[in-house]
Amino acid sequence: MTELRYLPDEDDVTEFEATVVETTDDSIVLDGTYFYSEGGGQPADNGTLEWDGGSASVVDVRKDHGDIHHELGDVEGGLPGEGETVTGRIDEQRREAHRRMHTAQHILSRVVLEEYDATTAGNQIHTDFSRIDFEPADFDDEDLEVIEERTNAVIEQNLPVEKDERPRERVEDNVAEGRSNLDLLPDHVEELRVVEIGDFDMCPCGGTHVDRTGAIGAIEITNRVSKGADVERIEFELREE
């Protein structure tokens, strides 16, 4: 099983060393990694792996029964063998864009929950824009202005973003109704990675996030799409402040 070294709060690390556990024609499994595999609406990291006598681009990262497979693109030299040391380098710009976007998504989702009692039905993070589906919801232009303004007001407070692991029971007792799907988790999961944004929001999440909300910049809502009865999609981008 690959150790997810970015958890609970080292998601700012983009260079590391690890030991090869398994090599296939198109992937490498390490004993530990800081690469993020796709999940929770957040895409996988990209980057490179380097070793004595060779290197490869990492074009995708996927989880398979606890092992993290670093999917390889262009390879130079022979592949490393079991027990060899590799240096991983994560695409810093891509990682930082995802960190900013994901924390912004949490804030916007909490704003909509508080203002309109609509829960997040799904979301997808990208480097240049992101989207969130809400239900039940039926927003108009004035609503979007309120959501954007309230979200940016929270971001501007430069609140600390705490990331740690907490007992499931404690999380269940403190998470706001509508901010998690804990009932979908198997009963044997007793520890949860939690992201807490000041005293504004707390939500179980395994994704990467900034350390303070000020690093986000600001959001701009760019589109609203009806996705069926009582489901509204909001699309947004980030801008520097």
N, C-alpha and C positions, 0 to 999 in steps of 0.2 A: 504494500500500500504506500502510495506516494504521500509524503508529508507536505501539507499546504502551508508553506512557510510564511506567506503573506498574512495569514490569520494569526491572531485576531486583528492586529493593528500595524502590520509592517507592509502596507500596500503602497508605500512610497519607495520601496526597494526595487531597483531595475537592473542591478547587476549582482551576480552571485556565483558561487561554485557548488557543484553537486557531483554525486557519483552515479555512474551508469548502472542501472539494474538490468535493463533489457534493450536490445537493439533489433529492429526489424528492417526490412527494405525501405520503409517509408516513415518510420517513427522511432523515437528514443524515449524510454521510460527512465526516470531518475529517482533516487531515493528521497529527494525533496525538491520543491520548485517554488518560484515566485511567479511563474506564469499563471495567468488566470484562464481557466477553461470556461467555455460558454455556459451560461446559466443565469437564471433570474432576470432575463431580458437583456443581459450584458454580453457582448461578443467576447470571444477569446482574444488574448494578447497575441501580438506578432513580435518577432525579434530574431535573434540568432543564437546558435550554440557553437562553441569553439572548443577544440581539443588538440592535443599534440598531433600534428600532421593533418588536420582537417577542420572543416567548419560546415555549417549548413544554416539556411534560413528556416525559421519556424513560421509556417503559414497558417497553422491552426493548432488548437489545444483541446483535447477531449478526454473525458473521464470514462473509464471502463472498469467496473467492479473495484473501485478504489485506486486504480492505477491511472496516472496522468500521462497520456501519450502526446508527445510533442511531434506534431506532424511536420515532416520535412519538405522543403521545396528544393532549391538548388543545393547540391552537395559538392564540396570540394575535398578531395582526398578520400582515404578509406574511412568507413564508419568506425566509431570507437567500440571497444569491447567491454564486456561486463567488468566492473571495478575501476574503469578509467575515470579520471576527473574531467569534467567539462565546465566551461564558463558560459553562463547564460546572460544574455543582454536583451532586455525587453525594450521595445520601441517606446521611448519615454513620452513622445508627443501623443501617441495613441492612448497610452495608459492614462496620462493626465487628462485628456479629453473625456475619457470614460469616467474617471473619478469625479470630475466636475459635473458631468451630465447626470451621473447616478445620484449624487447628493441633491442636485436640483430637482430630480424626479421625486425624491422622498419629500422634499419641502412642498412642491406643488401638489402632490397627492394628499398631504395632510391639510393643506389650505382648502382644497376642494371638499375633503371630508368634513371639515369644520363649518365651512360656509354653506355647503349644499347637501350634506349628508349623503354624498355619493362615494362609493368605494372604488378602489383601483381594481379593474377586472383583468388588466394585462398591460404590459409596457414593453418597449423595445428601445434600447440605448444605441446610439450611433455616435460617431465622432463629430459630425456636423449638425445633426438634429436628432430629436428623440420624440417618441409619441407615448401617450398614455390613454387607455380606454377606461371610461368611468360608467358606472351604473348604480342606481337609476339616474339618468341625467338628461337635461334638455336645455343646453346653454344658449344664450343669445349674445350679441356683441357686447352688451353692457356687462354681462357675467364675465366674459373673457377679460375685459379691462380690470374688473375687480380681482380676478384670479392672478393676473400678471402683476398688478400693483401690490397685492398682499404678499405674493411670493418674493418679489424683489425687496420688500420691506424687511422680511425675515432674513434674507441673504445679507442685506446691508448691516445687520446687527453683528456680523462676523462672529457668530456663535461657535463654540467649540463643538467638534464632531468626535464623540467618544466611540471607540470600537472595541468591544470586549466580549468574552464568553460568560454567559450567565445560566444559572439553573433554569430549566424549562418552567418549573412551577413559578419561579419569581417573574419570569417574562409573561406568563399567562395572567398573573395577577396585576401586572402594570401596563400591558400594552392596551392602547385605546381600541375599543370595538370598531371593527372595520379596517384595521391597519395590519392584519396578518391573516394567514390561513393555517394556523397551528393545527387545526383539526385534520389537515391533510398529511401531517408528519407522522411517521410511525411512532408507536408508543415507546419504543426502546430509545428514542432520541431524547437524552436527558439534559444535554448542554446545547445552548443555542448561541450563535454569534449574533450580537445585537449592535445596531447602529443608533446612537442617541445624539440628537442635535439639540444642544443646550437643554432648556426645559420645554422646548417646542414639540419635539417628536421623538418617539422611540419605536423601532421596528426591527424584527428579526431579518437579517440580510447577510448573505455571504459575499457580496460584491465589493468592489473597490470604491473608496470615498476619500474626499479631501479631509484635511484635519481641521479646517475652519471654513465657515460658509463664505467668508469674504473672498476665498480663492475661486469661487464660482464665477464671479463677475456679475452678470445679470441675465435674466431670461427674457425672451421675446416670443410671445405666442404668435405663430405664423399661419395656423390653419385650424379649422374645426370641421370634423366630418361625422355625419350620422352613420352609425354602424348597425342600425336596426332599432327595434323598439327599446326605448329607454337606455340606449348605449351611445355615448358620445366620445369621439376621439379628439384629443387635443395634441397638436404638434407644436414643438417649440425649439428655438435655437438659443445659443448662448452668445453674449457679446461682452467684450472687455469694458470695464468701467474706468 
